[in-house]
Amino acid sequence: MWDRLLDLGLTRLIQTGALELTYPDGTTRQYGQLDQEPVRARMQDPAMPRGLLLAPDMTVGDGYMDGTLTFGQDDLPGFMTLIMRNRMAGAEPAALDLWRRLAGPSQRWLARNNPLTSRTNVAHHYDLSSDMYRLFLDSDMQYSCAYFTDPTMTLEAAQEAKKQHIAAKLCLRPGMRVLDIGCGWGGMALTLARDHGVIVTGVTLSQEQYRIGTERVAAAGLQDRVTLLLQDYRSLTGPFDRIVSVGMFEHVGAAHFREYFDKVRALLPPDGVALIHTIGTQTPPRPTSPWIRARIFPGGYLPSMSETVLSIEKAGLYPTDIEVLRLHYAYTLRHWHDRFNDHLDEVRAMYDDRFVRMWKFYLTAAELSFVHERLAVFQFQIGRDKTAVPITRDYLYDGT
């Protein structure tokens, strides 16, 4: 029965491009435009047809990790592109639409990221070996979307451009007190202190990031200007003249959006400015991939523009500028994916082959989601006063 239902679902889904799928019993069926060269996939687990119908996201991700879903020439990018393009064309299976309707309220409002669960969730991903991250990140270990003024830029140049773009939006002056919420391995804090003469406090919940970050601060001789804390942002007291948060808001969860922006407001003086840089969805609020939440980012949730701005408004803050970076993260992920693939043996020696396949799936799916689906990066510049920043964007580009 499940084979037949999957066959009907794929017949409806694949309208553009072609798929050749071998079922667990050895039967091979073709879908889509049969005059095109197909993406070839093979299922080797009898339970997979049922899983693809009831939980497609988890089944595809885990199947690739476990080796029970394989592709000709290991063409995972071709398979993901085929599926995403057809889904975006409006051929999404009814079961997936139903799942989104049911999962949305649970993810948005029932999942709680209190200080204890937040620390546990962060450790799952960010307390992996820093040596692994060094294999594919830029030299400053920026683990967030870079800023490509030219798509041909190197990763190092684009990450440096990202930091300077954000610094410009913060309207920094020497001696200002800056808070970095989710400071990672300390790269942003070091850059702001070194290049702009500010005093930075960075907070992280990752013990590994805190360890490496404090080592980097000491090596740079910036202990008098950079302090990193292993601490939840909710326990901080201010004020801080500026707040920056890059790639952390995705871990807050919709149930805590108001709490987050209330805290940002409480930590800012009347003329303070904050810059929140986050992945988001260019759709109405919707659930985040369950595979990503289960395997990569427990507790993660990608915010929509509408629900984020609503929380900013309710916290009594002014949005002074909102920028949408569209393909920048796709370019970033392409660099990470290529560098990761260049070091598969080293990663495999640190962990195992299943881990390698999990990360290949994560990096591939993430990159293609920014290319084919409605994901982007939002930069929210916000303040307690609408006059906290210049009234035009000219200051970002003319050096004034």
C-alpha positions as CSV (number, residue, x, y, z in Angstrom):
1,M,0.0,0.0,0.0
2,W,2.7,2.5,1.0
3,D,4.6,1.9,-2.3
4,R,1.5,2.7,-4.2
5,L,0.7,5.8,-2.2
6,L,4.3,7.0,-2.6
7,D,4.1,6.4,-6.4
8,L,0.9,8.5,-6.6
9,G,2.5,11.3,-4.5
10,L,5.7,11.4,-6.6
11,T,3.7,11.4,-9.8
12,R,1.9,14.5,-8.6
13,L,5.1,16.2,-7.2
14,I,7.6,15.8,-10.0
15,Q,6.4,17.9,-12.8
16,T,9.8,19.6,-13.8
17,G,12.9,17.5,-14.2
18,A,13.0,13.8,-13.8
19,L,13.5,11.2,-11.0
20,E,14.3,7.5,-11.3
21,L,13.5,5.8,-8.0
22,T,14.3,2.2,-7.1
23,Y,12.0,0.8,-4.4
24,P,13.1,-1.5,-1.6
25,D,11.7,-4.5,-3.6
26,G,13.9,-3.7,-6.6
27,T,11.1,-2.1,-8.7
28,T,12.3,1.0,-10.6
29,R,9.8,3.8,-11.5
30,Q,10.3,7.1,-13.3
31,Y,8.7,10.4,-12.6
32,G,8.5,13.8,-14.3
33,Q,9.8,14.7,-17.8
34,L,11.0,11.3,-19.1
35,D,13.0,12.9,-22.0
36,Q,15.4,14.3,-19.4
37,E,18.3,12.7,-17.7
38,P,16.9,11.7,-14.3
39,V,18.3,12.0,-10.8
40,R,18.7,8.4,-9.7
41,A,17.7,7.4,-6.1
42,R,17.5,4.0,-4.4
43,M,15.6,3.1,-1.2
44,Q,17.0,0.1,0.7
45,D,14.7,0.1,3.8
46,P,11.2,-1.4,3.4
47,A,9.9,1.2,5.9
48,M,11.1,4.1,3.8
49,P,8.0,4.5,1.5
50,R,5.8,4.9,4.6
51,G,8.3,7.3,6.1
52,L,8.6,9.5,3.0
53,L,4.8,9.9,3.1
54,L,4.3,10.6,6.8
55,A,7.6,12.3,7.7
56,P,9.5,13.1,4.5
57,D,12.0,15.6,6.0
58,M,13.2,13.2,8.7
59,T,13.1,10.2,6.4
60,V,15.2,11.7,3.7
61,G,17.8,13.2,6.1
62,D,18.1,10.1,8.2
63,G,18.1,7.8,5.2
64,Y,21.0,9.7,3.7
65,M,22.9,9.6,7.0
66,D,22.3,5.8,7.4
67,G,23.0,4.9,3.8
68,T,19.5,3.5,3.3
69,L,18.7,6.3,0.7
70,T,21.4,6.6,-1.9
71,F,21.8,8.5,-5.1
72,G,23.7,7.9,-8.3
73,Q,27.1,9.6,-8.2
74,D,26.1,10.6,-4.7
75,D,24.1,13.4,-6.3
76,L,22.4,14.7,-3.2
77,P,22.4,18.3,-4.6
78,G,20.6,17.1,-7.7
79,F,17.9,15.3,-5.7
80,M,17.4,18.2,-3.3
81,T,17.2,20.7,-6.2
82,L,14.7,18.6,-8.0
83,I,12.4,18.3,-4.9
84,M,12.7,21.9,-3.9
85,R,12.0,23.3,-7.4
86,N,8.9,21.2,-7.7
87,R,7.7,22.0,-4.2
88,M,8.1,25.8,-4.9
89,A,6.2,25.3,-8.1
90,G,3.1,24.3,-6.0
91,A,3.2,20.6,-6.3
92,E,3.8,19.9,-2.6
93,P,2.2,16.7,-1.3
94,A,-0.9,17.0,0.8
95,A,0.8,15.1,3.7
96,L,3.6,17.7,3.9
97,D,1.1,20.6,3.9
98,L,-0.9,18.9,6.7
99,W,2.3,18.4,8.7
100,R,3.1,22.1,8.5
101,R,-0.4,23.0,9.7
102,L,-0.1,20.7,12.7
103,A,3.5,21.3,13.6
104,G,3.4,25.1,13.3
105,P,1.7,25.9,16.6
106,S,3.8,23.4,18.5
107,Q,7.1,24.8,17.3
108,R,6.1,28.4,17.6
109,W,4.5,28.5,21.0
110,L,5.0,25.2,22.9
111,A,8.7,24.7,22.5
112,R,10.5,26.4,25.4
113,N,14.1,27.5,25.4
114,N,14.6,28.3,29.1
115,P,18.2,28.9,30.4
116,L,18.8,25.2,31.1
117,T,17.4,23.8,27.8
118,S,19.2,26.6,25.9
119,R,22.5,25.6,27.3
120,T,21.9,21.9,26.4
121,N,20.8,22.8,22.9
122,V,23.8,25.0,22.3
123,A,26.2,22.3,23.5
124,H,24.7,19.8,21.0
125,H,26.1,21.9,18.0
126,Y,28.6,24.4,19.2
127,D,30.5,22.3,21.6
128,L,31.7,20.0,18.7
129,S,35.4,20.1,18.1
130,S,36.6,23.6,17.2
131,D,39.2,21.9,15.1
132,M,36.4,20.6,12.9
133,Y,35.0,24.1,12.5
134,R,38.5,25.4,11.6
135,L,38.5,23.0,8.6
136,F,35.7,24.9,6.8
137,L,35.2,28.3,8.3
138,D,37.2,31.4,7.5
139,S,40.3,32.3,9.5
140,D,38.3,34.4,11.9
141,M,35.8,31.5,12.5
142,Q,32.7,33.4,11.5
143,Y,29.9,30.9,11.6
144,S,27.2,33.1,10.0
145,C,26.2,34.6,6.7
146,A,29.0,36.6,5.0
147,Y,28.4,39.8,3.0
148,F,29.3,39.4,-0.7
149,T,29.7,42.8,-2.4
150,D,30.8,40.6,-5.3
151,P,29.9,36.9,-5.6
152,T,33.5,36.1,-6.6
153,M,34.9,37.3,-3.3
154,T,36.9,35.0,-1.1
155,L,35.2,33.7,2.0
156,E,37.7,35.6,4.2
157,A,37.0,38.9,2.4
158,A,33.2,38.4,2.5
159,Q,33.3,37.7,6.3
160,E,35.4,40.8,6.9
161,A,32.9,42.8,4.8
162,K,30.1,41.4,6.9
163,K,31.7,42.6,10.2
164,Q,32.4,46.0,8.8
165,H,28.9,46.4,7.4
166,I,27.5,45.6,10.8
167,A,29.9,47.9,12.5
168,A,28.8,50.7,10.3
169,K,25.2,50.1,11.2
170,L,26.0,50.3,14.9
171,C,27.3,53.8,14.5
172,L,30.2,53.2,16.8
173,R,32.3,55.7,18.6
174,P,35.5,54.9,20.6
175,G,34.9,54.0,24.2
176,M,31.3,52.8,23.7
177,R,30.2,49.8,25.6
178,V,29.0,47.0,23.2
179,L,27.3,43.8,24.0
180,D,27.7,40.8,21.7
181,I,24.8,38.3,22.3
182,G,26.0,34.9,21.0
183,C,29.6,35.9,20.5
184,G,30.8,32.6,19.1
185,W,34.5,32.2,19.0
186,G,35.0,36.0,19.6
187,G,35.7,37.2,16.1
188,M,33.1,40.0,16.0
189,A,34.1,41.2,19.5
190,L,37.8,41.3,18.6
191,T,37.1,43.1,15.4
192,L,35.0,45.8,17.0
193,A,37.4,46.4,19.8
194,R,40.5,46.4,17.6
195,D,39.2,48.4,14.7
196,H,36.7,50.7,16.4
197,G,38.1,51.3,19.9
198,V,35.0,50.1,21.8
199,I,34.7,48.0,24.9
200,V,33.0,44.7,24.2
201,T,31.3,42.2,26.4
202,G,30.4,38.9,24.6
203,V,28.2,36.2,26.0
204,T,27.9,32.6,24.8
205,L,26.5,29.3,26.3
206,S,29.0,27.2,24.5
207,Q,31.9,26.1,26.7
208,E,34.0,25.3,23.7
209,Q,33.4,28.7,22.1
210,Y,34.1,30.4,25.4
211,R,37.4,28.5,25.8
212,I,38.6,29.3,22.3
213,G,37.3,32.9,22.5
214,T,39.1,33.7,25.7
215,E,42.3,32.3,24.3
216,R,42.0,34.5,21.2
217,V,41.3,37.6,23.3
218,A,44.5,36.9,25.3
219,A,46.5,36.2,22.2
220,A,45.4,39.5,20.7
221,G,46.3,41.4,23.9
222,L,42.8,42.9,24.1
223,Q,41.8,41.7,27.7
224,D,41.3,45.4,28.6
225,R,38.7,45.9,25.9
226,V,37.1,42.4,25.4
227,T,35.4,40.3,28.1
228,L,33.7,37.1,27.2
229,L,31.2,35.4,29.6
230,L,29.8,31.9,29.7
231,Q,26.4,33.3,30.6
232,D,22.8,33.6,29.4
233,Y,21.9,37.0,28.0
234,R,18.8,37.1,30.1
235,S,20.9,37.4,33.3
236,L,22.9,40.4,32.1
237,T,22.5,43.9,33.5
238,G,23.3,47.0,31.5
239,P,23.3,49.5,30.1
240,F,25.2,49.0,26.8
241,D,25.5,51.7,24.2
242,R,25.2,49.2,21.4
243,I,24.1,45.6,21.1
244,V,25.0,43.2,18.3
245,S,23.7,39.7,17.8
246,V,24.7,37.6,14.8
247,G,23.3,34.2,14.2
248,M,21.8,33.8,17.7
249,F,18.2,34.9,17.3
250,E,17.5,31.6,15.4
251,H,17.9,29.8,18.8
252,V,15.5,32.0,20.7
253,G,12.2,30.4,19.7
254,A,9.0,32.2,19.0
255,A,7.7,31.7,22.5
256,H,10.6,33.9,23.7
257,F,10.6,36.6,21.1
258,R,9.0,39.2,23.3
259,E,11.2,38.3,26.2
260,Y,14.3,38.7,24.0
261,F,13.3,42.2,22.7
262,D,12.2,43.3,26.1
263,K,15.7,42.4,27.4
264,V,17.3,44.2,24.5
265,R,15.3,47.3,25.3
266,A,16.2,47.1,29.0
267,L,19.9,46.8,28.2
268,L,19.9,49.9,25.9
269,P,20.1,53.5,27.0
270,P,17.6,55.9,25.4
271,D,20.0,56.7,22.5
272,G,21.2,53.0,22.2
273,V,21.2,51.0,19.0
274,A,21.0,47.2,18.4
275,L,21.7,45.2,15.2
276,I,20.1,41.8,15.1
277,H,21.4,39.6,12.2
278,T,19.3,36.4,11.8
279,I,18.3,33.8,9.3
280,G,14.6,34.1,8.5
281,T,11.8,32.9,6.3
282,Q,10.2,35.1,3.7
283,T,6.8,33.5,4.3
284,P,4.1,33.7,7.0
285,P,5.3,32.0,10.2
286,R,5.9,28.3,9.6
287,P,7.6,25.3,11.3
288,T,11.3,24.8,10.9
289,S,12.6,21.5,9.4
290,P,12.2,18.8,12.0
291,W,15.4,17.1,10.8
292,I,17.4,20.3,11.3
293,R,15.8,20.6,14.8
294,A,16.5,17.0,15.7
295,R,20.0,16.5,14.3
296,I,21.6,19.9,13.9
297,F,20.0,22.7,16.0
298,P,17.8,21.4,18.8
299,G,15.3,24.2,19.8
300,G,16.1,26.1,16.6
301,Y,13.3,28.1,14.9
302,L,13.6,30.3,11.8
303,P,11.5,33.5,12.4
304,S,9.4,35.2,9.8
305,M,9.7,38.9,9.1
306,S,6.2,39.6,10.3
307,E,6.4,37.9,13.7
308,T,9.8,39.4,14.4
309,V,8.7,43.0,13.7
310,L,5.6,42.5,15.8
311,S,7.7,41.5,18.8
312,I,10.0,44.5,18.2
313,E,7.0,46.8,18.1
314,K,5.4,45.2,21.3
315,A,8.7,45.8,23.1
316,G,8.5,49.5,22.4
317,L,11.5,49.5,20.1
318,Y,11.8,51.4,16.8
319,P,12.9,49.5,13.6
320,T,15.3,52.1,12.2
321,D,16.5,50.0,9.3
322,I,15.7,46.5,7.9
323,E,17.9,44.9,5.3
324,V,17.3,41.5,3.5
325,L,20.3,39.6,2.4
326,R,19.1,37.0,-0.1
327,L,21.7,35.0,-1.9
328,H,24.6,35.9,0.5
329,Y,24.1,32.9,2.7
330,A,23.9,30.6,-0.4
331,Y,27.3,31.8,-1.4
332,T,28.6,31.4,2.2
333,L,27.3,27.9,2.4
334,R,28.9,27.0,-0.9
335,H,32.3,27.9,0.5
336,W,31.7,25.9,3.7
337,H,30.4,22.9,1.7
338,D,33.4,22.9,-0.6
339,R,35.9,23.3,2.3
340,F,34.1,20.6,4.3
341,N,34.3,18.2,1.4
342,D,38.0,18.9,1.0
343,H,38.5,17.6,4.6
344,L,36.2,14.6,4.8
345,D,38.9,12.2,5.9
346,E,39.9,14.5,8.8
347,V,36.3,14.9,9.9
348,R,35.7,11.2,9.7
349,A,38.7,10.6,11.9
350,M,37.2,13.0,14.5
351,Y,33.8,11.4,14.4
352,D,32.5,8.7,11.9
353,D,31.1,8.3,8.5
354,R,27.5,8.8,9.7
355,F,28.5,12.2,11.1
356,V,30.1,13.1,7.9
357,R,27.0,12.3,5.9
358,M,24.8,14.2,8.4
359,W,26.9,17.3,7.9
360,K,27.0,16.9,4.1
361,F,23.2,16.7,4.1
362,Y,23.0,19.7,6.4
363,L,25.3,21.9,4.4
364,T,23.8,20.9,1.1
365,A,20.1,21.3,2.2
366,A,20.9,24.7,3.7
367,E,22.7,26.1,0.7
368,L,19.9,24.9,-1.7
369,S,17.2,26.2,0.6
370,F,18.6,29.7,0.2
371,V,18.8,29.3,-3.6
372,H,15.4,27.7,-4.3
373,E,13.2,28.3,-1.3
374,R,12.1,31.5,0.6
375,L,14.9,31.8,3.1
376,A,17.0,34.9,3.6
377,V,19.0,36.7,6.2
378,F,17.4,39.7,8.0
379,Q,19.4,42.5,9.6
380,F,17.2,44.5,12.0
381,Q,18.6,47.8,13.2
382,I,16.5,48.9,16.2
383,G,16.6,51.6,18.9
384,R,14.6,53.1,21.7
385,D,14.5,56.4,19.8
386,K,13.8,57.0,16.1
387,T,16.6,59.6,16.0
388,A,19.3,57.2,17.3
389,V,20.8,56.8,13.8
390,P,21.0,59.1,10.7
391,I,17.8,59.5,8.7
392,T,19.3,58.1,5.5
393,R,21.6,55.2,4.7
394,D,24.3,57.5,3.3
395,Y,26.4,57.1,6.4
396,L,26.9,53.4,5.6
397,Y,28.7,54.2,2.3
398,D,30.3,57.6,2.5
399,G,32.3,57.2,5.7
400,T,30.4,59.9,7.6
